[in-house]
Amino acid sequence: MKRNIAGKQCANIYSRSSWVNGSFPSCSRAPNPANMNLSAKPSRRPFAKPASKSNRQVDAAAIPSSAAELLCAGAVFLAALLLFSWTLAPTVTLTDSGELILVAQGLGVAHPPGFPLWVILAHLASLVPLGNVAVRINFSSAFFAALACAMLTLVVAELMITAAYLPARKGGAQQRKRAEDSRIDRLLVFAPALGAGLLMAFSRTLWSYATIAEVYTLNTLLILIVFFLMLRWRRRIIADRREKRGPVTIHDSWLYAAAAAFGLALGVHHVTVGLTLPAVAVVVYRTEGLRFFTSRRLVYAALISIAAMVAVYAYLPFAASRSPLINWGNPRSLQEIWWHITGRQYRVFLSFTP
């Protein structure tokens, strides 16, 4: 009785099945359940690959590009350092060079805003047994400039990886698979990064400051570090959203590192660093939207930046208390420190009247 009922059910299912051409064949005889191996275990092999896997965006955080990025950045660094070292000034040059070298050697106070982070790092460079003191500090500028060129390479690489792998594209899986599997395509992704780093190394402005004692090469390096960390933060968050992994605030360590670098950069040349703040805000807005600007994460980032900046500028009263050879403004009290940081003495040269 049970076999007849099962046979009728199988016949009904078989007669209702459709072929590719759309015809519905008749079932003249029901299959015999006795001849069917109903006790066989179902295969664990899936019938088809999940559609989400083929249409899924490539995880940019897992793209094996770190080695290629570092290789390009290392090549640019070595080429730039060789160039700057070959054309390095052998002694004291014009403008602020003499003052900055004396300040760095004796841990003094430079002209406003003081450049405390540069003074500390240049003083460490002056201890290296390489030529005279001027050459050592000039070489520190070359070293910072070469690192800045390498960092620009990493910044452009981040932009290229994000643009090449993260956005949704029409044509879907085949185009993404081609970009993922082809080594030539991967090399083409890093070609603009390599070119950008080399172009910056041979640029007239950076090259001129990379061979003398000046603060601008360190300033450029820190700004590029901020942008690199911000772009890496954005890349990780976007990759997690594509994969739908849930909360993405775990990657805020990149954001807070960028905030710390921004605070340190304010301790070099705060005017030019402050001009980059709108660009940083745009990156944040394009990544997290307006809700970030009303969250605690913004407060934490701001506190980290302020703490880093205060830690750097605490050098000014410490250095002034030692009565160094160059003690510009003698910034010991809070008011004198504020005047020194804000460049109060230069306000007489600023006029907004016609």
N, C-alpha and C positions, 0 to 999 in steps of 0.2 A: 504493500500500500504506500509506504513512504517512498519507495523507489519510483512508483508511477507519478506521484506528486512532484518529486524532484525532477523527473524527466519532463513533465509539462512545463515547469518553471524554466528549465534550461532552453526548451523549445521556444518559449515566448521571448526570452532574452535574445536568442540567436536570430529569431525572425525579425526582431525590431532593430537589429544592428545595421549600420549603414556602411556601404563600401565607398571607395574614393570617388567612383563615378556617380554616386547618389542613388543607385538602384537598391531595392530592398528585396533580396532573394527570399523565396519561400522556403520553408523548412518542411520537407516531406516526412522526415523521420526524426524523432527526438533522440538526442544522444543518450546512450545507455550509461547511467551513473555508475553501473558496476564496473565499466571499463575505465572509469576516470579515477585517477589517483588523488582522492580527496584528502588523504592523510599526509600528503607531501607538505613539507614546511615551506612557507613562502620565502622567496629569495630576498635577502637583505640588500641586494643591489638596487639602487633607485632606478625607476623607469626612465627618468630624464634628469638632466642637471637642473638645479633650481634656476629659475629665470633671473632671480635677483643677483646671482653670482656673476652671470655674464653681463648684466647691465650695470653692475656695481661700479662706482667710481674708484679709481686707483687711489689707494691710501698713500698720500704724499709723505706721511711720516715714515712709512716703511719702504719708500723708494730707495733702492741702493745707490744713492747719489753722493753720500758723504765723502767717500774716497775720491770721487771725481771732483767734487767741490774743493776739497783740501789740496788735491793735486794742482788744480788750476791756481788756487790762491798761493800755494807754495812757490810755484813757478813765477808768478807775478812778483811775489815778495823778493825772491832772489835776484830777478832781473832789475827791479827798482833799486834794491840796496846796492847792487853793483854799480848802477848808473850814478846814484847819489854819492857813493863813496869815491868814485873816480873823479867827480867834479866838486868834492868837498872843499870848503874854504880852509886854508891851512892856518889861519890866525883870526884875530878879531876883525870884524867887518864894520860897516857903517850903521847908522840909525841906533836901535836899542841894543845892538849886539854886545857892546862893552858893558853896559849896565847889567844886562841879564846874566852875563857870564860871572861878573863879580857877585851878584846876588845869589846865584846858584852855588858858587863855590863856598861862600861864607854863610849860607842860609840866612840871607837878609830879607828885606821887604822891598819889592819892586814897585814901580809906579802903578797907580790905580788901574785895574782893581787888585793888583798884587800877584795874580797868577800862582796861587800857593801850590796847586798840584804840580804844575810844571816845574816850579822851583825845587820841590822835593825830588822829583824824578831826575831832573837835570843834575842835582847835587849827587845823586847816586851814580850818574854817568860820569861825573868828574872824578870819581874814585877809581875808575877803570884805568889800569896802567897802559895807556895807549896815547903816545905823543904828548903834547902839552894840554893844558886845561881847556884852551879854546877849541882844539881839535876834538877833544872828548865830548864837549857839550854840543859842538856842531854835528858830531856823529850821532848824538841822541836825536837831533832833528831829522837826520837821514833815516834813522831806524824807525821813528814814529811815522814818517812819510811812507816808507816801504810797507809798514803794517797797514797804513790807511789804504794803500793801493790794493793790498791783499783783501782787506775788508770790503772794499767796493766790489771786488770780484765775487765775494760771498753774497753781498746784497743783491747784485744783478742775478746771480744764480738762483737765489730764493725767488726772485720775481719770475724768472723763466720757468722754474719748476712749478710754481703755483699756476702760472698761465697755461702751461702745457698739459698738466695732469689733473687739475682740479675741476675746471669748469665743465659743465655738461655740454656735449657736442652732438650734433645730428650725425647720424651714421654709426654711433654708439660703439658696440663692442669691437668690431673689426678695426676701426681706426685707433681705438685705445690700445688694442692688442698689438697693432703694428708699432705704435710709439713705445710700447713697453718692451717688446722683444728686439727691436732693431738697435744695435749698438751705434749705428751711424746717427740715428735720431737723437740718441742720448748725448753724443758728442756735439751735435748741432745745438742742443739746449745750452751747453756750457760755452760755446764759441762767443756769444755776445758778452758773457761775463769775463772771459779772458781778454777780449778786446777792450772792454771798459777799463779794466785794471791797468792795462798797458797804456791806454790813452791818457789816463790820469797820471801815470808815472812820467810821461813825456810832456805833460802840460806845463806851460811856462810858469804859471803862478805857483803851483806846488813845487816844481823843481827849484825855483828861486828861493823858496823858504826852507827846502830840505837840505840846503848846503850851508846854512848859517844858524846862529843861535836865535831862534824865534819860537813863539808859542803856538803858531798856527797849525803846525803839522800835528801836534798832540791834540789840538782842538778838533781838527778834521777827523782824526782817528776815533775819538770818543763819540762824535756825532754819528759816524758810520756804524760804530758798535751799537748805538741806540737803535738805529734803523734795522740793523741785522736782527737784533733780538726781537724787535716788534714784528718784523716780517715772519720770523720763525714762529712766534706766538700765533700770528694769524694763520699761518700754514697748518699748524697742528689743530687749531680749533676748527677750521674749515674741513680738514680731513676727517675729523671725528664726526662732524655733522653729516658728511656724505655717507659715512658708515653707520650713522644712527647709533652711536655707542652710549648715548646718555649724556650726563653732565660733562662739560668740557672745562670747568674751572680748574681742573687739576693742572692745566698747562699755564696757569697764571705765574708760575715760577719764572717763565721767560719774560713776562710783563714786569715783574718786580725786579728782575735783573736789569731790564732796560731802564726802569725808574732809578735804580742805583747808579747806573752809568750816566744817566742824565744829570743826576745830582753832582757826580764827580766832574762832569763836563762844565757845569756852572762854576767850578773852581778853577777853570782855565781862562776862558773868555766868555763871560756870561751873556754879553750882548748878542754875539752871533749864535750862541746856543739857544738863547731864548727865541730867536727868529725861526727855529725849527719846530717850535711847539705846535703851530697850526698843522703842520704836516703830520706830526705824531697824533694829533686829535683826529685827523681825517682817517688814519689807519685804524684807530680805535673805533670810530663811528662805522666804517665800512665792515668791521669785523663783528662788533657787538651791538651796534645801534645806540640809540639814545639812552637805553636803560642802563648802560654802563656808567653814564655820567651822574646817575642818581643812586649808585650802588656803593657799598662799602669798599669794593675793590679799588675804586678811584681814590678813596681816602687812604687806603693802605699804600697805594703807589705814590701818592703825594707825600705821605709821611716818610717813606723810604728816600725819596728824592731830597726832601728837606734835611733829613738826618745826614745823608751823605754830603750835602753842601755845607752844613754847619760843621761837620767833622773836618772838612778840608779847610774852611776859613778860620777854624780855631788855630791854625798855624800862625796867622798874622799877629795876635797879641803875644803868642809864645816867642816868635822871632823878634818882635820889637822889644820885649823885656830883656833880651840878651845884648842889646845895644850893638848890633852888627855894623860892619863898615858902611853899608848902604841901608838906611832905615827910613824909607820914604814915608813921611807923614807921621811916623811914630804911633801907629794905631794900637793903643792899649785899652782905652775905654770903649764902651759900646758905641758912643756917639762917633768917636774917631774911626772905629772899625766900619761903621755904616757910611761915613763920609768917604772912606777909602774905597769901599766896595762899589759905591754908586758914582765914584769919580766926581766928587763935589768941586774939586779945583778946576775941572774942565768945563764947568757950566758957563763960565764967562765967554767961552768960544761959541756957545749955542745961542743963536738969536732967531726968533720967529717973527720979528718985525720987518716990514718991507724996507 
